[in-house]
């Protein structure tokens, strides 16, 4: 039973909230060690709510280290990050590898789509 709890805690640690103040450290710098997906979302956005459990399942099902950073665009100055990456609609998911954007998509998608998106981005990064 203990190993189940440890596995669950590891999965939870791979999904976290970010903001303007910690984005560069927790996403850009961290992506030099492992891929980091960023979910640009808003609480008033039904597709954002729909894709959240799909993103969590995809990240938790990934065999190697990958993280999901959730950025609520309407909180504080977080919209500045959305502007930096020219995010125009929500949800938008961007994957960062080695400090660079390696892919993105917008809108609610299926689990199969998200898993393939991650696999393609990781493969293209070498």
Phi, psi and omega in degrees: 000324180299319181295327177297318179294319179296318178298317180297318179295320177299318180296317180296321180297336181280352179237123185208164177267144175233165177215181181305321184291329183243006183301311183298318181287314187277343180246295187298306180294318180296331182290352174282346179257328181196155179298143176232121173272140175241125178259105175276113187219169176219147184288345179271003189255104181304318177296331177296317180292322181293322185276343184307308180292333177292316178297316180298316180296318180297314181294315181292336179272351182286131187294319181260175184296125172209144182238157177238115176259126180258123182242108178279109191293337182269002180267129177051229181261021184298335180297337177298325178290318176301319177295320180302322181258014176052044176281123185250339181221162183232145355285149168236132179248127177238136176254130178249132176224130182054041175078003183235150173293129180244358178169162177202158170210160179234152177091166178286134181229167179283163176300317180300318178299312183296317179298319179291321177303313180296312182301316180296317181295317180294318180295320182289338180281349176091000000 
